C-alpha cells in the first residue's frame, strides 16, 4: 500500500479522536471553584510587632536605640527558635 494512504488514515483517526474528546469535555458540568480561604493573623497582646513597626519608621535612629536593639534580638530569638540559654556563650573552664 501507499505511504500517503497510511498518513491520511492516521490523520483522519487523529482528528476523529480529537473531536470525540472535545465533545466529551464540553458535555461535562464545570467544576465549582473552591472557596478562597483567607487567614488573618491578629496579634494577641504581643507588643513586639508594634515595636518593630515603630523601629522601622525611625529609620537610622533605630540603630542606636536600645529598645529597637532589644526588639530585633527578640525577633531573631523567636525566628531561630533559640532558648535564652542557647544564646549564652559557654565557658571552656571544664576542660
Buried (B, 14 or more C-beta within 10 A) or exposed (E): EEEEEEEEEEEEEEEEEEEEEEEEEEEEEEEEEEEEEEEEEEEEEEEBEEBBEBBEEBEEEBEEEEEBEEBBEBBEBEEEEEEEEEEEEEEEEEE
